[in-house]
């Protein structure tokens, strides 16, 4: 088969087991509910990327990287100011 390109889907199931038992809000698909800054309902816990409810279901590495940058800044500010 001759191809000009190939796109491989690696899955749609969020791997959010790491936060189970922490009382983190999740949606029905298992994605972690976050606000626009990546904050969860648990103080001090942020999430970013495909495992979250952000970015209107657009799951791409570039949006995940952007979310990670925002969440890391919010984490830094939380550590610095202790304000959530």
C-alpha positions in Angstrom: 0.0 0.0 0.0 1.5 3.3 -1.0 0.9 6.2 1.5 1.8 9.8 1.6 1.2 9.9 5.4 0.0 7.9 8.3 -1.6 9.1 11.6 -1.7 6.6 14.5 -4.3 7.0 17.2 -2.9 5.9 20.6 -6.1 5.8 22.5 -8.9 7.9 24.1 -9.0 6.5 27.6 -7.6 8.9 30.1 -5.0 7.4 32.5 -6.2 9.1 35.7 -5.9 6.2 38.1 -3.1 8.1 39.9 -5.6 10.5 41.5 -8.2 7.9 42.4 -8.7 8.0 46.2 -7.8 11.7 46.4 -11.4 12.9 46.0 -10.6 14.7 42.8 -13.6 15.6 40.7 -13.7 13.7 37.4 -16.2 13.6 34.6 -18.1 10.5 33.4 -15.2 9.6 31.0 -12.6 9.6 33.8 -11.0 13.0 32.9 -9.9 15.2 35.8 -12.1 18.4 36.1 -9.9 21.5 36.1 -10.4 25.2 35.7 -8.7 27.4 33.1 -5.5 27.4 35.2 -5.4 23.6 35.7 -6.6 23.7 39.3 -8.6 20.8 40.6 -11.0 20.8 43.5 -8.2 19.6 45.7 -6.0 22.4 47.0 -2.5 22.2 45.7 -3.3 19.6 43.0 -3.1 20.7 39.4 -3.6 18.6 36.2 -2.8 19.2 32.6 -3.0 17.5 29.2 -5.2 14.9 27.7 -6.3 13.6 31.2 -8.2 16.8 31.9 -11.5 18.3 30.8 -9.9 21.4 29.3 -9.4 22.5 25.7 -12.9 21.6 24.4 -12.0 18.0 23.7 -9.1 19.0 21.5 -6.4 16.5 22.5 -3.1 17.3 20.9 0.5 17.5 22.3 0.7 21.3 21.7 -2.4 22.0 23.8 -1.1 19.6 26.5 2.2 21.4 26.6 0.5 24.8 26.9 -1.6 23.5 29.8 1.5 22.1 31.5 3.2 25.5 31.2 0.2 27.3 32.8 -0.1 24.7 35.5 3.6 24.9 36.4 3.3 28.6 36.8 0.2 28.3 39.0 2.1 25.7 41.1 5.0 28.0 41.4 2.7 30.8 42.6 1.0 28.5 45.0 4.3 27.4 46.6 5.4 31.1 46.7 2.2 32.6 48.1 0.3 29.7 49.6 -2.8 31.2 48.0 -5.1 28.9 46.0 
